[in-house]
Amino acid sequence: MDDKRLTEIVPSPRQLRLQQLEFYAFIHFTVNTFTDKEWGDGTESPEIFDPVKFDPGQWVSAVKSAGMKGLILTCKHHDGFCLWDSKLTDHTVMHSPFGRDMVREVSDACKEGEIAFGVYLSPWDRNCPLYGKGKEYDDFFTGQLTELLTDYGDVFSVWFDGACGEGPDGKKQYYDWDRYYSLIRTLQPGACISVCGPDVRWCGNEAGHTRKAEWSVVPLRARDSEKIAEKSQHEDNTEFRRRVDARDEDLGSRSVLAGEEDLIWYPAEVNTSIRPGWFWHESENDKVRSLKELADIYIRSAGGNATFLLNIPPDRDGLIHENDVQRLKELGEFLRNAFSENLVPGALITCDGEADRGNVENVTEDSYDRSFEASSDKADIVIDLKKKEALGYIVIKENILKSQRIESFAIDIREDREFREIYTGTTVGYKRIVPLEGIRTDCVRIRITDSRVSPVISFIGVYRA
């Protein structure tokens, strides 16, 4: 396949905006929180839903403390209980002791906290008597979508999973995805339709595992693979933790794309929970993921050409538990400290020797308007730090408005006037974070060893340990 053709595939403005969020929150909250279940069956009474200390400002503060820039609320899970004042069913928060439009309060808190607001709406509704009746149910579902997408301001993400079952008469519901997508494009044209949608794909598991090489340019047919009930948010905890299947490990290399007629920009999202389950369970209060584990997932996802969607489930009071709040605060402090001081702006930067370096200095600013394009499909970028430093991380970003070009790269450090290779990597894309674990050197060399066409670098960061 012609490499130039591969680089004609670029993100839409909505995809770029979501990628730039990098890290955002999932909030799973419904009657399941009060029944101690992961999946409700639709028979739960609204009377059980009464989060007496509900405080969406506390949610927003907690997710912002971790460095997240958005929040997606489960407005309706599979049980069919609506957290907003839906006019299409009585199975809502308005018929509970709580009696308030929770979606409105959360969207308002996100606006006040200056983070993006998104919605999750389960296509499977185990409470609705129309489920399994084809167009009748689709009319109901699109009616609820319309409510959520017209009454609560701008939405950055509409998040679908593929869970599916049978209706009261035993008939399976076949979702009219194209109708749903068209409605979203009309009502919220800036929103990304995620996972079971055309804008953002599922990474392939819900445990935080990532691929060695994550490609955003993939075959068009990859979209349909997400519309599968058995994959997303599975009730079986074993399946919930399953790793990426080996056959799905490579989605976009030259060999995989050979012979593919239709290609799309379809970036990955890594979604997992801060706890073993998606909903709060008292028995899991001591099972919050460690700071080390969360930091590692962040480095591999947000730092591996994907976005990171971390679920934080509120408890029955309607608050994020103190253990989760503390861990989010620790994660934010770690990220701020790890990437607080970029040594590149004060360094001497050259590319393939002084004579050919061109505008390589532009990589000191994180801006697509000031990116650096190498003169060939390979490049050596040397960053002379002038004195020895203990290094924590290197960050490399491509200008993805020029597509994803880099196939492989290596990092060398200078020791006794000679360079020694310490890392080899594959894709870069929007962002690649390379851990260096305190290694000391006064000079770093980044070698782009293979690209589809000349690489376009938008940013390089070298950070102290």
Secondary structure, 3 states (H helix, E strand, C coil): CCHHHHCCCCCCHHHHHHHHHCEEEEECCCCHHHHCCCCCCCCCCHHHCCCCCCCHHHHHHHHHHCCCCEEEEEEECCCCCECCCCCCCCCEHHHCCCCCCHHHHHHHHHHHHCCEEEEEECCCCCCCCCCCCCHHHHHHHHHHHHHHHHCCCCCCEEEECCCCCECCCCCECCCCHHHHHHHHHHHCCCCEEEECCCCEEECCCCCCCCCCCCCCEEEHHHHHHHCCCCCCCCCCHHHHCCCCCHHHCCCCCHHHHCCCCCEEECCEEEEEECCCCCCCCHHHCCCCCCHHHHHHHHHHHCCECEEEEEECCCCCCCCCCHHHHHHHHHHHHHHHHHCCCECHHHCEEEECCHHHCCCHHHHHCCCHHHCEECCCCCEEEEEEEEEEEEEEEEEEEECHHHCCCEEEEEEEEEECCEEEEEEEECCCCCCEEEEEEEEEEEEEEEEEEEECCCCEEEEEEEEEC
